[in-house]
Amino acid sequence: MLDFAGTPGTLTGLVLRLLQCAFAAGAVASMATSVGFYNFTAFCYVIASMGLQLTWSFMLALLDAYALLRKKMLHNPILVSLFVVGDWVTATLSLAAASASGGVAVLFFSDLGRCSFGNECRNFQISVVLAFLSWITIAISSLIMLWILAAV
């Protein structure tokens, strides 16, 4: 019952965590390479949220890799409940950051008609897309963890 895709200690779980890391790192890199991001609170929030997401997902990816090497299942109820809380907190923060920065990006491109920041506008858009992709992967992980917690 507990050996389905995405569970901790499986290859798909490791791939899901690595995708979370990659999307969060891409969002941070894209936003940090633009010059004027610090003028907008939503964009600063994206960097903070994706930095937390990157740290959390990388630590869990290392734990998944260790469990794969040792061929152990990580289904301890206390450990799974910690995963659930961490995943839900980072998922909520990621969604809030992606939505806030998406709102600012829509304001620049749709409501104002054009973005007056030049090439940074493309970086803002890429960062928003990567933040949403990171949120999608963490949302999948958090639902899997909740399902495992209910089954344990």
Buried (B, 14 or more C-beta within 10 A) or exposed (E): EBEEEBBBBBEEBBBBBBBBBBBBBBBBBBBBEBEEBEEBEBBBBBBEBBBBBBEBBBEBBEBBBEBBEEEEEBBEEEEBBEBBEBBBBBBBBBBBBBBBBBEBBEEBBEEEEEBEBEEBBEBBBBBBBBBBBBBBBBBBBBBBBBBBBEEB
